[in-house]
Amino acid sequence: MKKNILTLIAIFIFNFGYSQDVMEENKYKRNNKYERNHHFEREVVVLTPIREADVMWSRKIWREIDLRQKINHPFYYPQEGEAETVDRDNLFKVLYDAATAGKGEMNIWAFNANNDDEFQEKLEIPQLIKLIEGTEFEVFEKDQYGDDSLDVNGQLVLKGIERRNSLNQRDIKKWRVKEEWFFDKQRSVMDVRIIGLCPIADDRDEDGFLTGQPRPICWFYFPQCRTILKNAPAFNLVKNEAENKTYEDIFMKRMFASTIVKEGNVYDREINQYKIGLDALLEAERIKEEIFNIEHDLWEY
């Protein structure tokens, strides 16, 4: 009898430990009725190499992706605390987690947004964490009169640690994209390659009120980000979750809406520095049409 009881206990412990391992291994599979490995096992698609001798014409363009537009919602959602999922994150969380993961295969770099978009000043991981999560401050206990509380040794009584000036990720409403358009005579095509991505948040003052000014966070070098974005699923707005795209698919297939805010120019100025309101939108459309016409005019019919 005693031997049977010991056998049952051993079987129970084994099954319990095994079930924990299975549950731990399948934490990403329990959300689906079948195993989905397509996006997680994808390799980076090697782009066509470009020779300088084949580029007849090129121009750098800066765009802004407004995440309030419906077609751009996959970049913004899910937000923390309201619609979290185990198999996808919003674009900023994907890149931020990769940039702060430490040295390793999945690590990417972030660059100082104040240094424009030339990717000159790299942000170290502690700098990036401080920029996003704020600065740690010690908070001390207060007595009934509002003075600092002291212990028997005359030392301040520490209440805890809090972070201030942290970034609310919900305030990231735009992304700036730096890209280069060029005509490749070897392939006889007008092509575009994205160079960098920059999240832009609505700026807030020390009291947490919106100032109405944009706040560039940092720049990510897109060719480096592709190793992360190729395995980061995004929601399919066609409502077919069996064919969800990755963020790399969205960028490479141009499945987003954007507005041109700058083109390469001798003054190095943005459109809003010499056009405002409707005139700025018309100027953006003029630049887009000019790029189309350059390719169109290279052909004879």
C-alpha positions in Angstrom: 0.0 0.0 0.0 2.8 2.4 1.0 4.6 1.5 -2.3 1.5 2.3 -4.3 1.0 5.7 -2.6 4.7 6.6 -3.4 4.2 5.6 -7.0 1.1 7.7 -7.4 2.9 10.7 -5.9 5.8 10.3 -8.2 3.5 10.1 -11.3 1.6 13.2 -10.1 4.9 15.2 -9.7 6.2 14.0 -13.1 2.9 14.9 -14.9 2.7 18.3 -13.1 6.3 19.2 -14.1 5.8 18.0 -17.6 2.5 20.0 -18.0 4.3 23.1 -16.8 7.0 22.6 -19.5 4.4 22.1 -22.2 2.5 25.2 -21.1 5.7 27.2 -21.0 6.7 26.1 -24.5 3.3 26.7 -26.0 2.5 30.1 -24.5 2.6 31.5 -28.1 0.7 28.6 -29.6 -2.3 28.5 -27.2 -3.7 31.6 -28.9 -4.2 29.7 -32.2 -5.7 26.4 -33.2 -2.7 25.5 -35.3 1.0 26.1 -35.2 2.1 29.3 -36.9 5.8 29.6 -37.7 5.8 31.3 -41.1 6.7 34.8 -39.9 9.0 33.6 -37.0 11.1 31.5 -39.3 11.5 34.0 -42.2 14.9 35.0 -43.4 15.8 38.5 -44.6 15.2 38.8 -48.3 18.4 40.1 -50.0 17.7 43.2 -52.0 19.0 43.8 -55.4 22.5 45.3 -55.2 22.9 48.8 -56.6 25.9 50.0 -58.5 26.7 53.7 -58.5 27.3 53.6 -62.3 23.7 52.3 -62.8 22.0 55.1 -60.8 21.1 57.9 -63.3 19.0 60.0 -60.9 18.3 60.0 -57.1 16.6 62.2 -54.5 16.2 61.9 -50.8 12.6 62.2 -49.5 11.3 62.6 -45.9 7.7 61.4 -45.1 5.5 61.4 -42.1 3.2 58.5 -41.3 0.2 59.7 -39.3 -0.9 56.8 -37.1 -4.4 58.3 -36.7 -5.2 57.3 -40.3 -7.0 53.9 -40.4 -4.6 52.3 -42.8 -1.7 53.1 -40.4 -3.4 51.6 -37.3 -1.3 48.4 -37.4 1.8 50.6 -36.5 0.0 52.0 -33.4 -1.9 49.1 -31.9 -1.9 47.1 -29.7 -1.2 49.6 -26.8 -0.1 48.4 -23.4 -2.9 47.8 -20.9 -5.8 47.7 -23.3 -5.4 45.2 -26.1 -2.2 43.2 -25.4 -1.6 40.1 -27.4 1.1 37.5 -27.1 1.9 37.2 -30.9 2.3 40.9 -31.9 3.3 44.3 -30.6 3.1 47.8 -32.0 6.0 49.1 -34.1 7.7 51.2 -31.4 7.6 48.4 -28.8 9.2 46.0 -31.3 12.1 48.3 -32.1 12.5 49.6 -28.5 12.7 46.0 -27.1 15.3 45.1 -29.8 17.3 48.2 -29.1 17.5 47.6 -25.4 18.0 43.9 -25.5 21.8 44.2 -25.0 24.5 42.8 -27.3 23.3 39.9 -29.3 21.8 38.7 -32.5 18.5 40.6 -32.1 20.1 43.9 -31.0 19.7 47.1 -33.1 21.0 50.6 -32.6 19.2 53.9 -31.8 20.6 57.3 -32.8 20.1 60.7 -31.3 17.2 62.5 -32.9 18.8 65.9 -32.1 21.5 65.0 -34.6 19.0 65.0 -37.4 19.0 61.8 -39.4 22.6 61.3 -40.3 23.0 58.5 -37.9 26.1 60.0 -36.3 25.5 59.8 -32.6 24.6 56.4 -31.3 22.5 56.2 -28.1 23.8 53.7 -25.5 21.2 51.4 -24.0 21.1 53.3 -20.6 20.6 56.6 -22.5 17.7 55.2 -24.5 16.0 53.6 -21.5 16.3 57.0 -19.6 14.9 58.8 -22.7 11.8 56.5 -22.8 11.2 55.4 -19.2 12.4 58.6 -17.5 14.8 59.3 -14.6 14.7 57.5 -11.3 14.1 59.7 -8.2 14.1 58.8 -4.5 10.8 59.7 -2.8 11.0 60.2 1.0 8.3 59.9 3.6 6.5 63.1 4.8 5.1 63.7 8.3 1.8 65.3 9.1 3.3 68.8 8.7 4.7 68.1 5.3 8.3 67.9 6.5 10.7 65.1 5.7 10.4 62.2 8.1 13.6 61.1 10.0 14.4 57.8 11.6 16.0 57.4 15.0 19.4 58.0 13.4 18.4 61.2 11.8 18.3 59.7 8.3 15.6 60.5 5.8 13.0 57.7 5.6 12.9 56.4 2.0 9.4 55.8 0.7 10.4 54.3 -2.7 11.7 55.0 -6.2 9.6 56.6 -8.9 10.3 57.6 -12.5 9.7 61.0 -13.8 9.6 62.5 -17.4 8.8 59.1 -18.8 7.3 58.8 -22.3 3.8 57.7 -22.7 3.9 55.5 -25.7 0.4 56.3 -26.6 1.6 59.8 -27.5 3.6 58.5 -30.4 1.2 59.5 -33.1 3.6 59.8 -36.1 6.6 58.2 -37.7 9.1 60.0 -39.9 10.6 58.0 -42.7 13.8 58.9 -44.6 14.1 57.3 -48.0 15.9 57.6 -51.3 14.3 57.4 -54.7 16.5 56.5 -57.6 16.3 55.3 -61.2 18.3 52.1 -61.9 19.2 51.9 -65.6 20.4 48.3 -65.2 16.9 47.2 -64.3 15.1 50.2 -66.0 13.0 50.9 -62.9 12.4 53.7 -60.5 13.0 52.2 -57.1 13.0 53.4 -53.5 15.0 52.3 -50.4 14.1 53.3 -46.8 17.0 54.6 -44.9 15.7 55.4 -41.4 12.7 55.5 -39.1 11.9 58.1 -36.4 9.0 57.9 -33.9 7.5 61.3 -33.1 5.5 61.9 -29.9 3.2 64.7 -28.8 5.4 66.8 -26.5 4.2 67.4 -22.9 5.4 69.8 -20.2 6.5 69.0 -16.7 2.9 69.0 -15.5 1.9 66.5 -18.2 0.0 68.9 -20.4 0.3 68.8 -24.2 2.4 71.6 -25.6 1.3 71.2 -29.2 4.9 70.6 -30.4 6.3 67.4 -31.9 9.0 65.5 -30.0 11.3 63.3 -32.1 12.4 60.4 -30.0 15.3 58.7 -31.9 16.3 57.4 -35.3 16.5 53.7 -36.2 18.6 52.6 -39.2 16.2 50.7 -41.4 18.5 48.2 -43.1 19.5 47.0 -39.6 15.9 47.0 -38.4 14.9 44.5 -41.1 16.4 41.7 -39.1 13.8 42.4 -36.5 10.8 43.6 -38.6 10.8 40.5 -40.7 9.6 38.4 -37.7 7.3 41.0 -36.2 3.7 40.3 -37.2 1.2 43.1 -37.7 -2.5 42.9 -38.0 -4.1 42.5 -41.4 -6.7 45.2 -42.0 -8.4 42.9 -44.6 -9.4 40.8 -41.5 -7.7 37.7 -42.6 -5.5 36.7 -39.7 -4.2 33.7 -41.6 -2.4 36.1 -43.9 -1.1 38.7 -41.4 1.8 40.7 -42.7 5.0 41.7 -40.9 6.2 45.2 -40.4 8.8 44.6 -43.1 6.1 43.6 -45.5 4.2 46.8 -44.8 7.2 49.0 -45.4 8.7 47.1 -48.4 5.3 46.9 -50.1 4.4 50.5 -49.3 1.2 49.5 -47.5 0.9 52.8 -45.6 -0.3 56.3 -46.1 2.1 59.2 -45.7 2.8 62.8 -46.5 6.0 64.2 -47.9 7.4 66.8 -45.5 10.8 67.4 -47.0 12.9 66.8 -50.1 16.7 67.2 -50.5 17.3 70.9 -51.2 20.2 73.4 -51.0 18.6 75.1 -48.0 18.1 71.8 -46.1 14.6 73.1 -45.0 11.3 71.3 -44.6 8.2 72.2 -46.5 6.5 73.8 -43.5 9.3 76.4 -43.4 8.2 78.0 -46.7 4.6 76.7 -47.1 1.8 76.4 -44.6 -1.7 74.8 -44.6 -3.1 73.8 -47.9 -0.1 75.1 -49.8 2.1 72.7 -47.9 -0.1 69.8 -48.9 0.0 71.0 -52.6 3.7 71.2 -52.4 4.0 67.6 -51.2 1.7 66.5 -54.0 3.9 68.5 -56.5 7.0 66.6 -55.3 5.3 63.3 -55.6 4.1 64.0 -59.1 7.6 65.3 -60.1 9.1 61.9 -59.1 6.5 60.1 -61.1 7.1 62.3 -64.2 10.8 61.8 -64.1 10.3 58.1 -64.6 7.6 58.6 -67.1 9.6 61.0 -69.2 12.5 58.5 -69.6 10.3 56.3 -71.8 9.2 57.0 -75.4 5.8 55.8 -76.8 
